[in-house]
Amino acid sequence: MNVFQPSLPADRAHAGPRLDPGLPPTPDYGTLGPGADLAGFGTRPNPAAPGRISPESLRLAAFVIGIAAALLAGATRTLSSARFDFESLLSSNQKRPASANDMRQLDRMKPQKQAETLLELAVGNAAGANEQISSRVNRWPGKVKWNAQIQTLTAAALNSNDMQVRGSGIEVELAAYGLAKNSASFDYLVKTSASPDRRQKIWALWALGLMGNRGVEPERAVRVLTMHLKDPDVESRQWAVEGLALTGSDATIDPLLKAMHDDPAAIVREGAACGLAEAGMFTPQQRMTAVPKLLNYSDDPALDAQTHRWAFQALNDITHQHLPNDSAAWRTWYTQPLATGQ
């Protein structure tokens, strides 16, 4: 299988801010600080970097290695520190079609340029862009390559306030990986997720979430990813959490809640909180189902103070209520009929 495998995890934290006004920046996430088991996350990262070496890829790899070194040295980062000029991005391609429905100009483009242009338009909420991606994406595997532009655009797409745009980002990402949406690709990812090579393994965990979200054996994707929550390797558990949030399945809410409560690594607990609150592919209704347990977590004596704060932050992000970090206040609000639409 000719699949475009990454060689090391490229952090998306600096690719762009959260664009979703319903999913606001969350400064309480990503604040583990020096001395924590691992540095916190910002926006949802993507563990993808090219396996085929090119000068551009080498520059990207050097950049990622620099970030990793800084993190291991104890550097911290917060989501609110990420900045990205999307207006510049949307105006940088002078030859892009004025609209996603400019079929004649799109058809003259090579698949790589089609994918980049249409995803750029989708991120900018251009009418018809998501539909054009949907109609063309099955012709792109093997013709669209992973590069810095695709990485930036898929990061932006996965932080959109429009779930269709997030879905378009997933479609382009899978095409750039060369992964057809079928059982053969899925089996390949399951096998790779058991690889002794950690970098291949975490990429496969991420990609399993992408595939599950696109309807390729979603139940099996959840089973495989949940199994990896027991992995002794903290990075594997971290990326299993990422993959579960990407699937957007009802069946992933409980495993994420369990990881948030029980995992010994702060970065995994934090990742689970963010997955429940704003990352990935859950609907607002799905996220609301996590609220009762998050209320319990907010003052659970078995949890540390930081996890209590993540529970409160997740409650804020899910409900869009701005209450103090006080469990009694949150429970009072939740018991009101209008809080849950009763």
N, C-alpha and C positions, 0 to 999 in steps of 0.2 A: 504494500500500500504506500503510495507516494504522499506522505503526510508531512506537513511543514512543522516540525517539532521545534520547540524552544530549547535553548541551551541553558538559560538561567532565568530566574523570575525578574521581570521588569516591573518596577513599581509605577503605578499610575497616579500616585498621590499628587504629582505636580503637573499632571496633564490638564487639569481644569477643575473649577469649583463645582459644587453641586448646583445644578441649574434649576432644580425643581423647587418652586416656591412652597409647595406642600411638603417638601423634604428639606428643611432649612439646614444650613451648616450647623454642625454639632460640636462645639469646642470641648465639650466634656468627653467626647470620644478622642482617642489618640493622645492621651495625656498620661501615659504610664510613667514617663520620666526616667532619669538615669537610675540604673540599678534594677530596673524591672527585668523580667525574664527575656522580653524582646520589646523593641520599640513599638508604639501603637501604630494604627493604620490611619490613613486619611480617607480619601475617596476610595472606592473599590478598586483594588489593583488588578492587574492582569498578568499572569505569570508567563507571558509569551515574549520570546525573543527568537530571532530566526536561527534555524539550524544550518541554513546555507550561508556561508560567510561572504559578506560583501563589505566594502569600505564603510558604507552607511551602517551596516550591522555592527561592525567593529566599534564605530564611534558610540553607537547606542549601548553596546555591551560595556564599554569603558565607563560610560555615564552611570549605568546601573551598578557596576562594581564599586564606583565611587560612593554612590548612595548607601550601598550595603555596608561599606567600610565605616561610613559616618554613623550609621545606625548601631553597628556593633561597638562603636566607641562610646556609645551612650547618648548620642544626639537624640533630641525629641523633635516631633513635628506635630502640628495640629491641623485640622481640616481647614480652619479659617485662614491659615497661612498660604493655602494654595490659591493661585491667581492665574487666570488665562484670559487673553483678549480674544473673545469669540468674534467680535466685529471684524477684527483684522483677519481672522481665519476665513470668514465668509466673504471678504472682499479681496482676498489674496489671489484667487483664481479668476483672472480677468476673462478667460475664455469659457467659463462655465456657462451652461444654458441659463437664460433668464428665468426659466421655470422648468420643473421636473417633467413637464409635459411637452417639452420641445423635443419630440421624438427624433426628428431628422438629425439634429445635432448630436443627441445621445447615441444614435445608431452609428454615427461616424467615429465615435470614440472606441478605443480598445477597452476590453473588460476592466482592466485595472483603473483606467480613468473614469469609466462609468461608475464603478463602485465608489471611488473617492468622491466624485462629484455629487452623486446622488445621496451619499451619506452626509456630505457637507450640507446639502440642501435640506435633508431631513432634520439635522441638528438645528438648522435655522428655521424649522417649522414651515418649510415651503410646501405648498399644496401639491399633492400627487407624488412626492418623493418616496414615501413609504410604499405606496402601491407599485411604483416603478421598480423599487428594490425587490419587492416580493415577486414580481413577474419575471425578473431577469436573474435572480440569484442562483437558480438551479443550473444556469449555464456558466457560472463563474468559477466553480472549483477547478483548480489546476491552471486557471488563467489569471487569477487575482493573487498577488503575493503580499505577504505581511511586510510592512515597512513602517517608518516613523509616522507617515501621514495617516495610514490606517489605524495605527495604535492610538494616535491623538483623537481621531474621529470616533473610534469605538468607545474610548473612555468618555468622550463628551456624550455620546448617545446613551450610554448606560447610566448617566446622571441626569437624563432628561426628565421633565415632568410629564412627558407623554409616553405611555407604555408602548405605543406603536413604534416610537423612535427607539426605545430601548430594545424592542424586538428586532428592529432593523439593524441595530448595532451587533446583536448576536448573529444575525444571518450573515452579515459581511465578515464577521470574525471567523465563523466556521468556514466560509468560502476561502478566506485567506489562509486558513490552516490546511485547506485541501481535504476537509472532512465532509464526505457526503452524508446526508441525513438518513442513514440506514443501519441495519443491525451489524453489518461488517465493520463499519467505522466504530460503532458502539463497542463491539467485542474487542477491537484494537485498543480502545481507550481503557477498558476494564483490565486488559492484560498489562498495559503500560502503567496503570495506577498501582500495580504490584511490583513495579521495577525497583531494583536496588539503587538505581540512579535517582536521587531525591529530586533533581530538577525536572526530569521527565515525569516523575510521579506527581508532583504538584501541578504541572501543566495538565496532566490527564484528569486530575480531580476537578480542576476548573472547567475543562472542556466537557466533562461528563455533565456538569450542571448546565452548560450551554445546550448540549444535545437533549437532555431531559426536558428543558424548557420548550424546545422545538417539537416535542411530541415523540421523540425517539426513545422508546422503552422507559418512560418516566418513572414507573414504579421500581424498575430494576436500578435506575440511576439513584433513587433515594436509598435503596437497600445498600448499594455499594458504598455510597458516600457516608451513610450512617455507620457502616462497619468501620470505616477509617477514622471515626471519632474515637475509637479505642486504640488507635495506633500509638505506640510509645514515642514516636517522633512528633514534636510539637508543631513543626511546619506542616506536616501531613494533616494533623487535626485542624490547623488553621485553614488550610485550603479545602478541606472537606466541608468546613463551615461555609466558606465562600461558595462552593459548588451547590450546597443545599439551598442557600438563599437564591441562587440563580435559577434553580428549577421552578420556583414559584408554586410548588405543590402544597396542598393542605397538609400532606403527610410529613412535611419537613418542619412544621412549627414546633411540635413536641421535641424532636431531636435538638433543635436549636435552643429551646428553653432548657433542656437538660444540660447541654454543653455550657450554657451561660451559668448554670447553677453549680455544676459538678467539676468542670475541667480545672485541673490544677494550674494551668498556664493562663496568666492574665490576658495575653493577646488573643487567646481562643475565646475566653469569656466575653471580651470586648467585641470581637468579631461577630459572635453570636448575637449580642445585643444590637449591634448596628444592622445585622442582617434582618432581625425581626422588626427593627424600627424604620429603616429607610432604604437599605441596599437591596439589590437583587430584583426579583420580578413578582413580589407579592402585591396583591391588591390591597386597598385600604381596609376592606372587609376582612381579609385574611389576617392582616396585622392586628386588627381589633381583637381577634380571638386570643391573642397572647396577653391581653391586658390583665385578666384576673391573676395569672401567675406572676406577672411583673409587679403587681400590687403586693403580692406576698413576698417577692424578692426584695422589695424596697426597704423592708425592716427585718428580713430573715436573719436571726442571730448567727446562723451558720455561714453567712457571707460577709466578706470584708467591706469596709466603707466605700472603696472604689466601686465595687460591684453594685452596692446600693445606689451610688450616684449614676451608674450606667442604667440601672432600672428606672430611675426617675427621668433620665434623659430620654430613654426609649418611650416612656409614657408621654412625655411632652411631644416627641416627634410623631407618635402614632395618633394621638388625640387632638393635637394642636391646642391643647390647654396649657396655660402658663401658670401653673400652681407652684407653690414652694416645695422644696424637697421634704415633704412632710407626709408620711403614710396616711395619717388620719384625715388630712385634707383631701388626699386623692381618693380615699375610700368613701368619704362623704360625697364627693362629686360623682363617683361611679354609681352610687346607689340611687342617684336621682334619675327618674324615668327618662328624661331627655338625653342623658349621657350615653345611653346605649340604644336609643331609639325604641324603647319599650312602649 
